[in-house]
Amino acid sequence: MYPGEHARRHPDRAAFVMATTGETVTFGELEARANRLAHLFRDRGLRRGDHVAIFMENNARYLETEAAAERTGLYYTCVNSYLTADEVAYIVNDCQARILITSEAKRDVASAAAPLCHDVELFLMVGGRGDDGPFQPYEEAVAPYPAAPVGDEQLGLALLYSSGTTGRPKGILRPMPDAHPGDPLALLAFLQGLWRMREGMVYLSPAPLYHSAPQASVSLSLRLGATSIIMERFDAEQFLRLVEQHRVTHSQVVPTMFSRMLKLPDEVRLAYDVSSLETIIHAAAPCPVPVKEQMIEWWGPIIVEYYAATEGNGCTFCDSGEWLAHRGTVGRPVLGEPVILDDDGKECAVGTAGTVWFRGATNFEYWRDPEKTAESRDPTGTMSTVGDVGYLDDAGYLYLTDRRTYMIISGGVNIYPQEAENVLLTHPKVLDAAVIGVPNEDLGEEVKAVVEPAEGTEPGPDLERELILFCRAHLASYKCPRSVDFDPGLPRLPTGKLYKRVLRDRYWAEHGSRIV
């Protein structure tokens, strides 16, 4: 159901609650706020197919900015709130945004980015004071406009960007349907069934709203008239506290969040009542088998997993029972047909890893980048890939081994670092870990681990030896790190993905080529 209809039927119901501050916005308030911004968009001349950009942390104004674009036929780009000024400007310029909305919390980065955003006609700052350079205070800008809907409501869509872990972020474009925002949407109906969402649920959103999965999850929750609890940032104990406090029924997480909850002291981890949970969805990265086993043992068989990219080129799914029967899988296809191809474009045998392609799923384009779009297609144009590596078992279940660009080639042997990362993350002295290839004059590359030690753990040679031996006890020696460096905070995106390009650049900066 269109969120505006919920606003008319039960305006005082909480649409969402900010987890830390407790600020609550009702459906009636959200509807009025979104309509005021929608009128501003129209007053500034924005019409169907135009673009706006949103660069904010999770806050109480975020959802209304999306909702206003969704009812005025606009493409809206949610910009990663952890980017630098240059990175922000690149995306704002690339998506051709005419309006940029930011927040007081992002003032410094946004102010540095603004002079670089040459096509932006209006800069707005939530919580602005009026002395923010080109930024007008958001609240003052929307206040004069009416709370009623614009007269020509049209469905708008998100134009989201890839994380940029393998290079420049790429905009992912889908055709905009010529529809009213209240019309049923096939994609959201598909996701509702896949994610087992329902009316009357309480949804806990622990991830940044700029990312595709949280954006879709909360959007679906609003259409169902459900209340969402929005975490400003993830904290393992707070997550559990919120489940108990709000009797949360549904949430979507990434494996890193599982790991961090499991590593809480038992007296903390088991202190909260999580019996209200009905469905926990996870995705974004393969989950280490021991981690998922422990989560199912703790929370029961309520954990479902899907594999999909923001590109929407295919999707697999499995519930807890299927996963326990096929440990490590990311599921069987529910959208598109997975095909595993080797470097010569030939189909791989069952159990043999290769590039994961999907046939017959949703087509996508990379915004203003036909070359990248062409690279994602096979010669026939019937299959597409985002470059992940994996294999199928004899029952048709898909297993991921890595992103193709992260593969390490050492002495001519292909090594997929995900395997060693999964092992390291199960060690009690490891909070986070990344495995990368670094220069080696003899082998071309050698395997290195970069580890964020658990709290109270002393990094050093003793821990390095312990972790290398731990890996060798679980993996073939050639897959294991030859050395371990320690980092107090790995560059992991809030969505759960490691920003491996940053790590690798530390070690390859003095080399003009990745081939030694």
C-alpha positions in Angstrom: 0.0 0.0 0.0 1.1 3.5 -0.8 2.5 5.1 2.4 0.2 8.1 1.8 -2.7 5.8 2.3 -1.4 4.7 5.7 -1.0 8.3 6.6 -4.7 8.8 5.9 -5.9 5.6 7.7 -3.7 5.8 10.8 -1.7 9.1 10.8 -0.6 8.7 14.4 1.1 5.4 13.9 4.9 5.5 14.1 6.5 5.2 10.7 9.9 5.1 12.2 11.8 5.6 15.4 15.5 6.7 15.6 17.2 4.2 17.8 19.5 6.4 19.9 17.5 9.6 20.2 14.1 8.0 20.3 12.7 10.6 17.9 9.5 9.3 16.4 8.0 10.3 13.1 4.4 9.2 12.4 3.0 8.3 9.0 1.0 11.6 9.1 4.2 13.6 9.8 6.2 11.7 7.2 3.5 12.3 4.5 3.3 16.0 5.2 7.1 16.5 5.2 7.6 14.5 2.0 4.8 16.5 0.2 6.4 19.8 1.2 9.7 18.8 -0.3 7.9 17.4 -3.4 6.3 20.8 -3.9 9.8 22.4 -3.6 11.1 20.0 -6.3 8.3 21.1 -8.7 8.7 24.8 -7.8 12.4 24.5 -8.8 11.4 23.0 -12.2 12.3 19.4 -11.6 10.3 17.0 -13.7 10.1 13.3 -14.4 13.6 11.8 -15.0 15.5 14.6 -13.3 18.0 13.8 -10.5 18.6 14.8 -6.9 21.3 13.6 -4.6 21.1 12.9 -0.8 24.3 12.9 1.2 23.5 12.4 4.9 24.0 10.0 7.8 21.0 8.1 9.1 18.7 10.8 10.5 15.1 11.6 11.0 14.9 13.6 7.7 16.4 11.0 5.4 13.3 9.0 4.5 11.2 12.1 3.6 13.8 13.1 1.0 13.5 9.7 -0.6 9.8 9.8 -0.4 9.5 13.2 -2.0 11.6 12.0 -5.0 9.5 8.8 -5.2 6.3 10.8 -5.7 7.6 13.3 -8.2 9.1 11.0 -10.8 12.7 11.7 -9.9 15.8 9.6 -9.8 17.4 10.0 -6.4 21.0 9.0 -5.6 21.8 8.2 -2.0 25.5 9.0 -1.6 27.7 6.9 0.7 27.9 9.1 3.8 31.5 8.1 4.5 33.0 9.4 1.3 35.5 12.3 1.0 34.6 15.6 -0.7 36.1 14.6 -4.0 34.3 11.3 -4.0 31.0 12.9 -3.2 31.5 15.5 -5.9 32.3 12.8 -8.4 29.0 11.0 -7.8 26.9 14.2 -7.6 28.3 15.3 -10.9 28.1 11.9 -12.5 24.4 11.4 -11.6 23.7 15.0 -12.9 21.9 16.0 -9.7 20.2 19.3 -9.8 19.6 19.5 -6.0 22.0 18.2 -3.3 20.5 17.6 0.2 23.0 17.1 3.1 23.0 17.6 6.9 24.8 19.6 9.5 26.6 16.4 10.6 28.2 16.3 7.1 28.8 20.0 6.9 32.6 19.9 6.5 32.7 17.3 3.7 29.6 18.8 1.9 31.0 22.3 2.0 34.3 21.1 0.5 32.4 19.2 -2.2 29.9 22.0 -3.1 32.3 24.1 -5.2 33.1 21.0 -7.3 29.4 20.2 -8.0 29.0 22.4 -11.0 25.5 21.3 -12.1 23.8 21.6 -8.7 21.2 24.4 -8.7 20.1 24.2 -5.1 22.1 23.1 -2.0 20.0 22.3 1.2 21.3 21.4 4.6 19.2 19.6 7.2 19.9 21.4 10.5 21.6 24.3 8.7 22.1 27.6 10.4 21.9 30.0 7.4 25.7 30.6 7.3 26.7 27.5 5.4 28.0 29.0 2.2 25.8 27.8 -0.7 23.6 25.6 1.6 20.2 26.9 2.6 18.6 25.6 5.8 16.5 22.7 4.7 13.7 23.3 7.2 13.3 26.9 6.2 13.3 26.0 2.5 10.4 23.5 2.7 8.3 25.3 5.4 6.3 27.5 2.9 5.0 24.6 0.9 1.7 22.8 1.4 1.4 19.4 3.1 -1.0 18.1 0.4 0.4 16.0 -2.5 1.6 17.6 -5.7 -1.0 17.4 -8.4 1.0 15.3 -10.8 2.4 12.5 -8.6 4.6 10.1 -10.5 6.7 7.2 -9.4 10.4 7.9 -8.9 13.3 5.5 -8.5 16.6 5.2 -6.7 19.7 5.5 -8.9 22.2 3.9 -6.6 26.0 3.5 -7.0 28.2 0.5 -6.5 30.4 0.7 -3.4 33.5 1.5 -5.5 35.6 -1.2 -3.8 37.0 -2.1 -7.2 37.4 1.4 -8.7 35.2 4.4 -9.4 31.6 3.9 -8.2 29.2 3.2 -11.0 25.5 4.3 -11.2 23.1 1.5 -11.7 20.2 2.5 -13.9 16.8 0.8 -14.3 14.1 2.1 -16.6 11.6 4.2 -14.7 8.0 2.9 -15.0 5.3 5.3 -16.1 3.3 4.8 -13.0 1.7 6.4 -10.0 3.6 5.9 -6.8 0.6 4.2 -5.3 0.6 1.5 -8.0 1.6 -2.0 -7.0 5.3 -2.6 -7.6 6.4 -6.1 -8.8 9.9 -5.7 -7.3 8.6 -4.9 -3.8 6.1 -7.7 -4.0 8.9 -10.1 -4.9 11.0 -8.8 -2.0 8.1 -9.0 0.5 7.7 -12.7 -0.3 11.5 -13.4 -0.3 12.1 -11.5 3.0 8.9 -12.8 4.6 7.8 -9.3 5.6 4.2 -8.7 6.8 1.8 -6.1 8.0 2.2 -5.4 11.7 5.8 -6.4 11.9 8.5 -4.2 13.6 11.5 -3.9 11.4 15.0 -3.0 12.8 17.3 -1.4 10.3 20.9 -1.5 11.5 22.7 -0.3 8.3 23.2 2.9 6.4 20.1 4.0 4.5 22.2 5.0 1.5 22.8 1.3 0.7 20.4 -0.6 -1.6 19.2 -3.4 0.8 18.3 -1.1 3.8 16.8 1.4 1.3 14.5 -1.3 -0.1 13.8 -2.9 3.3 12.6 0.3 4.9 10.7 1.4 1.8 8.9 -2.0 1.9 8.2 -1.5 5.6 6.6 1.8 5.0 4.3 0.4 2.2 3.3 -2.3 4.7 2.4 0.3 7.3 5.0 -1.2 9.7 7.2 0.6 12.1 10.9 0.7 11.5 13.6 1.3 14.1 16.5 3.1 12.4 19.9 2.7 14.0 22.1 5.7 13.5 25.1 3.3 13.3 25.5 -0.4 14.2 26.4 -1.4 17.7 26.2 -5.1 18.6 24.8 -4.7 22.1 22.4 -1.9 21.1 21.0 -4.1 18.4 20.1 -6.7 21.0 18.7 -4.1 23.4 16.5 -2.7 20.6 15.1 -6.1 19.8 14.0 -6.5 23.4 12.8 -2.9 23.8 10.7 -2.7 20.6 9.8 -6.4 20.3 11.4 -6.4 16.9 10.2 -9.2 14.5 12.3 -8.6 11.3 15.8 -7.3 10.5 18.3 -7.5 7.7 22.0 -7.7 8.6 25.4 -8.5 7.2 27.7 -11.3 8.4 30.1 -8.8 10.2 27.1 -7.9 12.4 26.6 -11.6 13.3 30.3 -11.9 14.2 30.3 -8.8 16.4 27.2 -10.0 18.3 28.7 -13.4 18.8 31.9 -11.9 20.2 30.1 -10.0 23.0 30.7 -11.5 26.4 28.1 -14.2 27.2 26.8 -12.2 30.1 26.0 -9.3 27.7 25.0 -11.4 24.6 22.5 -13.6 26.5 21.0 -10.9 28.7 18.5 -9.7 26.1 15.2 -11.3 25.2 15.2 -11.9 21.4 12.3 -14.3 21.3 10.2 -11.8 19.3 12.4 -12.3 16.2 10.6 -14.1 13.3 12.9 -13.5 10.3 16.5 -12.4 10.0 17.7 -11.7 6.5 21.3 -11.6 5.7 23.3 -10.9 2.5 26.1 -8.6 1.1 28.9 -11.2 1.7 29.3 -14.9 2.3 28.9 -15.8 6.0 31.6 -17.9 7.5 30.1 -21.3 8.2 30.9 -21.4 12.0 29.4 -18.0 12.4 26.1 -18.9 10.8 26.0 -22.2 12.6 26.3 -20.4 15.9 23.7 -17.8 14.9 21.1 -20.5 14.0 21.9 -22.3 17.3 21.3 -19.1 19.2 18.3 -17.6 17.4 16.8 -20.7 15.8 16.0 -21.6 12.2 14.7 -18.0 11.4 17.8 -16.9 9.4 17.3 -16.6 5.6 20.0 -15.7 3.1 19.9 -14.2 -0.3 22.6 -13.4 -2.8 22.0 -10.4 -5.2 23.9 -7.4 -6.4 22.6 -3.8 -6.5 22.5 -4.4 -10.2 19.6 -6.8 -9.7 20.9 -9.1 -12.4 20.0 -12.3 -10.5 19.2 -13.7 -7.1 19.5 -16.8 -5.0 17.9 -17.7 -1.7 18.0 -20.3 1.0 16.4 -20.7 4.4 18.1 -22.1 7.5 17.1 -25.7 6.8 18.5 -25.6 3.3 21.7 -23.9 4.5 22.2 -26.6 7.2 21.9 -29.2 4.5 24.3 -27.3 2.2 26.6 -25.4 4.6 28.2 -22.4 3.0 25.7 -22.0 0.2 24.1 -18.7 -0.7 21.1 -20.6 -2.0 19.4 -21.7 -5.2 18.1 -19.3 -7.9 14.8 -17.4 -7.5 15.6 -14.8 -10.2 17.6 -15.7 -13.3 19.6 -18.8 -14.0 23.2 -18.9 -12.6 25.8 -20.1 -15.0 29.5 -20.6 -14.1 32.0 -19.8 -16.8 35.8 -20.2 -17.0 38.1 -17.6 -18.4 37.5 -18.9 -21.9 33.8 -18.5 -21.6 33.2 -22.3 -21.2 30.7 -23.6 -18.7 32.5 -25.1 -15.6 31.8 -28.5 -14.2 29.8 -28.9 -11.0 32.0 -28.0 -8.1 34.5 -26.0 -10.2 34.8 -22.3 -9.5 34.4 -19.6 -12.2 32.7 -16.3 -12.9 29.1 -16.2 -11.8 26.7 -15.2 -14.6 22.9 -14.9 -14.6 20.7 -15.6 -17.6 17.2 -14.2 -18.0 17.1 -11.9 -15.0 16.6 -8.2 -14.7 18.6 -6.1 -17.2 20.4 -3.1 -15.9 22.7 -0.4 -17.3 25.6 1.4 -15.8 24.7 5.1 -15.9 26.5 7.0 -18.6 28.9 4.1 -19.1 28.1 1.9 -22.1 31.6 0.3 -22.0 31.1 -1.0 -18.4 27.6 -2.1 -19.3 29.0 -4.0 -22.3 31.7 -5.6 -20.1 29.0 -7.0 -17.8 27.3 -8.9 -20.7 28.2 -12.1 -22.5 28.7 -12.0 -26.3 25.1 -13.0 -26.8 23.7 -10.3 -24.6 21.6 -12.8 -22.7 23.7 -13.1 -19.6 25.2 -10.6 -17.2 27.7 -10.6 -14.3 29.0 -8.4 -11.6 32.3 -10.3 -11.4 31.7 -12.6 -8.5 33.4 -16.0 -8.4 31.7 -19.2 -7.3 30.5 -22.7 -8.1 27.3 -24.8 -8.2 26.9 -28.1 -6.4 25.0 -31.1 -7.9 21.7 -29.9 -6.4 22.0 -26.4 -8.0 23.0 -24.5 -4.9 25.5 -21.6 -5.4 28.6 -21.1 -3.4 30.7 -17.9 -3.6 34.5 -17.9 -3.3 35.3 -14.2 -4.0 35.1 -11.1 -6.1 37.2 -11.8 -9.3 39.2 -8.6 -8.8 40.4 -9.8 -5.4 41.8 -13.1 -6.6 45.4 -13.6 -5.7 47.7 -15.3 -8.2 50.7 -16.6 -6.4 53.2 -18.7 -8.4 50.5 -19.3 -11.0 48.0 -20.6 -8.5 44.6 -18.8 -8.1 43.9 -18.1 -4.4 40.5 -16.8 -3.3 41.1 -14.8 -0.1 37.5 -15.2 1.2 38.5 -18.7 2.5 41.3 -17.4 4.8 39.2 -14.4 5.9 36.4 -16.8 6.9 38.8 -18.8 9.0 40.4 -15.7 10.7 37.1 -14.3 11.6 36.3 -17.3 13.8 39.5 -16.8 15.9 38.5 -15.3 19.3 41.4 -12.7 19.1 40.3 -11.3 15.7 37.6 -8.6 15.4 38.0 -8.1 11.7 40.2 -9.4 8.9 41.1 -8.9 5.3 43.3 -11.1 3.1 45.0 -9.6 0.1 47.8 -10.2 -2.4 51.0 -8.2 -1.9 54.1 -8.0 -4.1 56.5 -10.9 -4.0 59.5 -10.9 -6.4 59.5 -14.6 -6.8 55.8 -15.6 -6.8 54.3 -12.4 -8.2 52.0 -12.1 -5.2 51.9 -13.6 -1.8 49.1 -13.8 0.7 48.9 -11.3 3.5 46.3 -10.9 6.3 45.5 -7.5 7.7 43.8 -8.0 11.1 42.0 -5.8 13.5 42.6 -7.5 16.9 39.8 -8.0 19.4 39.6 -5.6 22.3 42.3 -6.4 24.9 44.4 -8.4 22.5 48.0 -7.4 22.1 49.2 -7.3 18.4 52.7 -8.5 17.7 54.8 -11.4 16.5 53.3 -13.9 18.9 49.8 -13.2 17.7 51.0 -13.2 14.1 52.4 -16.8 14.5 49.3 -17.9 16.3 47.0 -16.7 13.5 49.1 -18.2 10.7 49.2 -21.6 12.4 45.4 -21.3 13.0 44.8 -20.8 9.3 47.1 -23.7 8.4 45.1 -26.0 10.7 42.0 -25.3 8.6 43.3 -24.6 5.1 45.9 -25.8 2.6 49.1 -23.9 3.4 49.2 -22.1 0.0 45.9 -20.4 0.8 47.2 -19.1 4.2 48.8 -15.8 4.9 52.6 -15.8 5.0 52.5 -12.7 7.2 50.0 -10.7 9.2 49.9 -7.0 9.7 47.7 -5.3 12.4 45.4 -2.4 11.9 43.3 -0.8 14.7 40.4 -0.2 12.3 40.0 -1.9 8.9 38.4 0.2 6.1 35.2 -1.8 6.1 32.2 0.0 4.7 29.2 0.2 7.0 27.4 -2.1 4.6 29.8 -4.8 5.6 32.1 -4.8 2.6 35.8 -4.4 3.0 37.3 -1.4 1.1 40.1 -3.7 -0.2 41.3 -1.3 -2.8 42.5 1.0 0.0 44.4 -1.8 1.8 46.0 -3.1 -1.4 47.1 0.4 -2.4 49.3 0.5 0.7 51.4 -2.4 -0.5 51.3 -1.7 -4.3 51.8 2.0 -4.3 55.5 1.8 -5.3 54.8 -0.6 -8.2 53.7 0.6 -11.5 52.1 -2.8 -12.3 50.3 -5.6 -10.5 52.7 -8.0 -12.2 56.1 -8.2 -10.4 
